[in-house]
Every structure is written in C-alpha cells, then in structure tokens.
C-alpha cells in the first residue's frame, strides 16, 4: 500500500484537497447566500426564494460539465507527466474561493471588514458575480477531481491487485476530503457570521 501511495501522491492529494475546499463552501455556505436584489420586488422569485435552489442547481450542472470536459483529455504519457505536476497546483489554487465566497452577500455576514474586503464585497454583492463565481467553483471541482481519477491508474502497474489498492487509496482520500471539509465548514461559517 505504501509503495502504491508513493507512486500516486499527486492525484491522491489533489482529490483530498479539492473535496476539502468544496465541502467547506458547498452546501453550508451556499445556502446562506442572498440575491443582491432580495426583497426589492416580491414578483421576482429568482431574487427571493429561488436564489439558493438555483445556486445548488448551478453547482451540480457546473460540476457535471467539469467532469464531462475532463473526459476529452487524452491520457498520453507526456500529458500524464504534466498533469501529475499540475494537479496539486490546480487544487491549491481553489483556496481563492474561500475569501471570495465569504464576501458575497449572505445571511448574517459580519459587516466589520478591512478596506480590501469592503472593496471585494462591493464587487461580489451582485448576482452576476455570485453566479460567475459558482460556475468556476463547480466546474473546477468536477474537472480537477475527474482528471485526478483518470491520471492515478496510469501511474501504477496495470495488475488487478495494484489497481484495487490504488482505488481504495483514492476512495479513502475522497472520504477524508469530504469529512475534513464538512467539519471545517463550521469554522468557515463562524468566520463569516460570528455564529456557530
């Protein structure tokens, strides 16, 4: 098991970290988001009671298209070597979503923020910005995790036993990413609202 893990640390870390970031934000923080035009016109349901369900739908559609798009990558040896190095960078880059979503208009959001965050909130307190952010967030989740699952088996022997162990390692990485992300979402929510 240790030998196989040493052969595929890049996709294992990438899967774990990608799900960690995703579960910090989705669904717990996403359900707190509000339209920038909420309650201004009761006739527009999208800006009122349908905004959060739309965000959840948008996440699932974006995630699907990210996974679908990753399927078009050809897994040639040169591409695999390149992806092996780039996948962790892609996953770490998703850290940018943490402060971005934290500064979107949300229920109970803290109003005291530094100058940079006040400027960021002015930009992100628009429905267009939130929808655009959600598209990139969800697409990157599906795209990066699918590429990682595609690259990992190519890094080890094609024998059934090794492939089975590799599959187990990747599934454990998914589980740890989901568990740690959902656990940390409480801290993220506290940072955003000051309430547990």
C-alpha positions in Angstrom: 0.0 0.0 0.0 2.8 2.5 0.9 4.6 1.7 -2.4 1.4 2.4 -4.4 0.8 5.6 -2.4 4.3 6.8 -3.2 3.5 6.3 -6.9 0.5 8.5 -7.0 0.7 11.2 -4.3 -0.3 14.0 -6.7 -3.8 12.7 -7.6 -4.4 11.5 -4.0 -3.6 14.9 -2.5 -5.5 16.7 -5.3 -8.7 14.6 -4.7 -8.5 15.1 -0.9 -7.8 18.8 -1.1 -10.3 19.6 -3.8 -13.1 17.9 -1.9 -11.9 19.6 1.3 -12.3 23.1 -0.3 -15.6 22.2 -1.9 -17.2 20.9 1.3 -16.1 23.9 3.3 -18.2 26.1 1.0 -20.9 23.8 -0.5 -23.6 23.3 0.6 -23.3 25.0 4.0 -22.2 28.5 3.0 -24.1 28.4 -0.4 -27.4 28.1 1.5 -26.6 31.3 3.3 -26.2 33.4 0.1 -28.8 36.0 -0.8 -29.6 37.8 -4.0 -28.3 41.4 -4.1 -31.9 42.4 -5.1 -33.7 40.3 -2.4 -37.0 41.8 -1.2 -36.9 44.7 -3.7 -39.5 43.1 -5.9 -41.6 40.2 -4.5 -42.7 39.3 -8.0 -39.2 38.2 -9.0 -38.9 34.8 -7.3 -35.4 34.2 -8.6 -34.1 37.1 -6.4 -36.1 35.9 -3.4 -37.0 32.3 -2.6 -35.4 30.6 -5.7 -31.9 32.1 -5.4 -30.4 29.4 -3.2 -32.1 26.4 -5.1 -30.7 28.0 -8.3 -27.2 28.1 -6.8 -27.5 24.4 -5.8 -28.7 23.5 -9.3 -25.9 25.6 -10.8 -23.3 23.8 -8.7 -24.5 20.4 -9.9 -24.6 21.5 -13.6 -21.2 23.1 -13.4 -19.7 20.0 -11.7 -21.2 17.8 -14.3 -19.8 19.8 -17.2 -16.4 19.9 -15.5 -16.4 16.1 -15.3 -17.7 15.8 -18.8 -15.0 18.1 -20.2 -12.2 16.2 -18.4 -13.3 13.1 -20.3 -11.9 14.7 -23.5 -8.3 14.8 -22.3 -6.2 12.2 -23.9 -4.0 10.3 -21.4 -0.8 10.1 -23.3 2.5 9.6 -21.2 3.6 13.3 -21.8 0.2 14.6 -20.7 0.2 12.3 -17.6 3.6 13.6 -16.6 2.5 17.2 -17.0 -0.8 16.7 -15.1 1.0 14.8 -12.3 2.8 18.1 -11.6 0.0 20.5 -12.2 -2.9 18.8 -10.5 -1.9 19.8 -6.9 -1.3 23.4 -8.1 -4.9 23.4 -9.5 -6.2 22.1 -6.2 -4.3 24.7 -4.1 -5.4 27.5 -6.4 -9.0 26.7 -5.4 -8.2 28.3 -2.0 -9.1 31.6 -3.6 -12.7 30.6 -3.4 -12.7 30.8 0.4 -12.3 34.6 0.7 -14.4 35.2 -2.4 -17.5 33.3 -1.2 -17.1 34.7 2.3 -17.5 38.2 0.9 -20.7 37.5 -1.1 -24.0 38.8 0.2 -25.1 36.2 2.8 -27.4 35.9 5.8 -25.8 37.1 9.0 -22.5 38.1 7.3 -20.1 40.2 9.5 -20.1 43.8 8.5 -16.8 44.7 10.1 -14.1 44.1 7.5 -10.8 45.7 6.3 -10.6 48.1 3.4 -9.7 45.3 0.9 -12.7 43.2 2.0 -15.1 46.2 1.8 -14.0 46.7 -1.9 -14.3 43.0 -2.5 -17.8 43.0 -1.1 -18.9 45.8 -3.3 -17.8 43.8 -6.3 -19.2 40.5 -5.1 -22.6 41.8 -3.9 -24.1 41.3 -7.3 -26.0 38.3 -8.6 -23.8 38.2 -11.7 -20.6 38.0 -9.7 -22.0 35.2 -7.5 -23.3 33.2 -10.5 -19.9 33.6 -12.2 -18.1 32.5 -9.1 -20.3 29.5 -8.7 -19.7 28.4 -12.3 -15.9 28.5 -11.8 -16.1 26.8 -8.4 -18.3 24.0 -9.5 -16.7 23.4 -12.9 -13.2 23.3 -11.3 -14.5 20.7 -8.7 -15.7 18.3 -11.4 -12.8 18.9 -13.7 -9.9 18.6 -11.3 -11.3 15.5 -9.4 -12.1 13.7 -12.7 -8.6 14.4 -14.1 -7.1 13.1 -10.8 -9.1 9.9 -11.1 -8.0 9.5 -14.7 -4.3 10.1 -14.0 -3.9 7.9 -10.9 -4.4 4.5 -12.5 -1.9 5.4 -15.2 0.9 6.0 -12.6 0.9 2.4 -11.4 1.1 -1.1 -12.8 -2.0 -2.4 -14.6 -2.2 -5.5 -12.5 -5.5 -6.0 -10.8 -4.1 -6.1 -7.2 -2.3 -2.8 -7.5 -5.2 -1.1 -9.3 -7.5 -2.4 -6.5 -5.2 -0.9 -3.8 -5.0 2.4 -5.8 -8.8 2.5 -6.0 -9.0 2.0 -2.2 -6.5 4.8 -1.6 -8.3 7.2 -3.8 -11.7 6.4 -2.1 -10.1 7.0 1.3 -8.8 10.4 0.0 -12.4 11.2 -1.1 -13.7 10.3 2.4 -11.1 12.3 4.2 -11.6 15.3 2.0 -15.4 15.2 2.5 -15.1 14.6 6.3 -12.5 17.3 6.9 -14.2 19.8 4.5 -17.6 19.4 6.1 -16.1 19.6 9.6 -14.2 22.8 8.7 -17.3 24.3 7.3 -18.4 25.1 10.8 -15.3 27.2 11.3 -15.8 28.9 7.9 -19.4 29.7 8.9 -18.2 31.2 12.2 -15.6 33.3 10.4 -18.3 34.6 8.1 -21.1 35.2 10.6 -19.6 35.1 14.1 -22.1 32.4 15.0 -21.8 28.7 15.3 
